């Protein structure tokens, strides 16, 4: 899986474990495709500060998944259910997970 896609998937699972500022930087960088410089300018911080926060978040996301495996378990449940339930029910379950 592409690293950016994987980080976004992990972020969906663990975003509440980060500060509002970290969430903002992540979303601006990965979702809005802003550069480090643009994020820094818009938030009155240095480019290096944004870079450091994103690196910390990337490491933490991988660490959280290694310890908790929430994303892995979610995918396993969906894989099992995919063979056992109809499409409509599966879509409802995906919405919950």
C-alpha angles and dihedrals in degrees: 000000000000111000095233092049090048092050090050090051091050091046089057088057100042109023094113089065091068132075121259090252092052090049090050093051092047094049094045092049102039103027104030094033094227118161123245089252093052092049091047093049093047092050102038096244135111123272087240091056091055091046092050093050092050092049091049090050094049091052092046093048091054091044093050091051092047090053102035103024092203094148092047092050092047091053092047092051091049091048091053093044092048089070095043110043137050122262096257093052091046091054090051091051091048088054090054095046 
